[in-house]
Amino acid sequence: QVQLVESGGGLVQPGGSLRLSCAASGSSFSIYTMGWYRQAPGKQRELVAFITRGGGTNYADSVKGRFTISRDNAKNTVYLQMNSLKPEDTAVYYCNTAPVHRDYWGQGTQVTVSS
């Protein structure tokens, strides 16, 4: 199975930026559509962006125009560039296959947006 390790989160002020990384290991990473999900306290995980094996992208309305997903198949890595961050972006961010996730999850990386 694929192992997923997210990194790059932290504490930032509103309007700031972060770049998240997801390092994947296991079989056939490059064939999968990959997404970034987030889970805020008391809420369900939501899919915020995904990217196909060929580089096609899709974004949730809440992040469109602010976040950019990308991937480097040679490095088995997916990225999420997060700009113009808002307090409502505060959540634990996870990567997984998309738009349907598999049952395994990494540890996630915490993003906190606060003044």
C-alpha positions as CSV (number, residue, x, y, z in Angstrom):
1,Q,0.0,0.0,0.0
2,V,1.0,3.6,-0.4
3,Q,2.5,5.4,2.6
4,L,1.8,9.1,2.8
5,V,3.8,11.7,4.8
6,E,2.6,15.3,4.9
7,S,4.7,18.2,5.9
8,G,5.0,22.0,5.7
9,G,2.3,23.2,8.0
10,G,2.7,25.8,10.6
11,L,1.3,29.0,12.2
12,V,0.8,31.9,9.9
13,Q,-1.0,35.3,10.0
14,P,-4.0,36.0,7.8
15,G,-2.9,36.8,4.3
16,G,0.2,34.7,4.6
17,S,1.4,31.7,2.6
18,L,2.5,28.1,3.2
19,R,3.6,25.3,0.9
20,L,2.6,21.8,1.9
21,S,4.3,18.6,0.7
22,C,3.1,15.1,0.5
23,A,5.7,12.4,0.0
24,A,4.3,9.1,-1.1
25,S,5.9,5.6,-1.2
26,G,4.5,2.3,-2.4
27,S,3.3,1.0,-5.7
28,S,2.4,3.0,-8.7
29,F,2.1,6.5,-7.2
30,S,2.2,8.2,-10.6
31,I,-1.0,6.5,-11.9
32,Y,-3.2,8.0,-9.2
33,T,-5.2,11.2,-9.1
34,M,-4.1,12.8,-5.8
35,G,-5.8,15.3,-3.6
36,W,-5.4,17.5,-0.6
37,Y,-8.0,17.1,2.1
38,R,-8.5,19.1,5.3
39,Q,-10.3,18.5,8.6
40,A,-11.1,21.4,10.9
41,P,-12.1,20.7,14.5
42,G,-15.6,19.3,14.8
43,K,-16.0,19.0,11.0
44,Q,-15.7,16.3,8.4
45,R,-12.7,15.9,6.1
46,E,-13.3,17.9,2.9
47,L,-11.5,17.6,-0.4
48,V,-10.0,21.0,-1.3
49,A,-8.0,20.2,-4.4
50,F,-6.9,17.3,-6.6
51,I,-4.6,16.7,-9.5
52,T,-4.7,14.0,-12.2
53,R,-1.7,12.0,-13.3
54,G,-1.5,14.3,-16.3
55,G,-1.7,17.5,-14.3
56,G,-5.3,18.5,-14.6
57,T,-6.6,20.2,-11.5
58,N,-9.8,21.0,-9.6
59,Y,-10.4,23.1,-6.6
60,A,-13.1,23.6,-4.0
61,D,-14.8,27.0,-4.3
62,S,-13.5,28.0,-0.9
63,V,-9.9,27.9,-2.0
64,K,-10.2,28.6,-5.7
65,G,-7.8,31.4,-6.7
66,R,-5.8,31.1,-3.5
67,F,-4.4,27.5,-3.5
68,T,-2.4,25.7,-6.2
69,I,-1.9,22.0,-6.3
70,S,1.0,20.4,-8.2
71,R,2.9,17.2,-8.4
72,D,6.3,15.8,-9.3
73,N,5.8,12.2,-10.3
74,A,9.6,11.6,-10.4
75,K,9.8,12.6,-6.8
76,N,6.5,10.9,-5.8
77,T,5.5,14.2,-4.2
78,V,2.3,16.3,-4.3
79,Y,2.4,20.0,-3.2
80,L,-0.2,22.5,-2.1
81,Q,0.8,26.2,-2.4
82,M,-1.5,28.1,-0.1
83,N,-1.7,31.9,-0.5
84,S,-3.9,34.6,1.0
85,L,-4.6,32.3,3.9
86,K,-7.7,32.9,6.0
87,P,-8.6,31.8,9.6
88,E,-11.1,29.5,8.2
89,D,-8.3,27.6,6.4
90,T,-7.2,26.4,9.8
91,A,-7.2,22.6,9.8
92,V,-5.2,19.4,9.6
93,Y,-4.3,18.9,6.0
94,Y,-3.9,15.4,4.5
95,C,-3.2,14.0,1.1
96,N,-4.8,10.9,-0.5
97,T,-6.2,9.6,-3.7
98,A,-9.1,11.7,-5.1
99,P,-11.9,12.3,-5.6
100,V,-12.4,9.0,-3.7
101,H,-9.9,8.4,-0.9
102,R,-8.4,5.1,0.1
103,D,-8.7,3.8,3.6
104,Y,-5.2,4.7,4.7
105,W,-4.2,8.2,5.9
106,G,-1.0,9.8,6.9
107,Q,-0.5,11.9,10.0
108,G,-1.5,15.1,8.4
109,T,0.1,18.5,8.9
110,Q,-1.4,21.3,11.0
111,V,-2.1,24.6,9.4
112,T,-3.1,27.4,11.8
113,V,-4.0,30.9,10.5
114,S,-4.3,33.4,13.3
115,S,-3.4,37.0,14.0
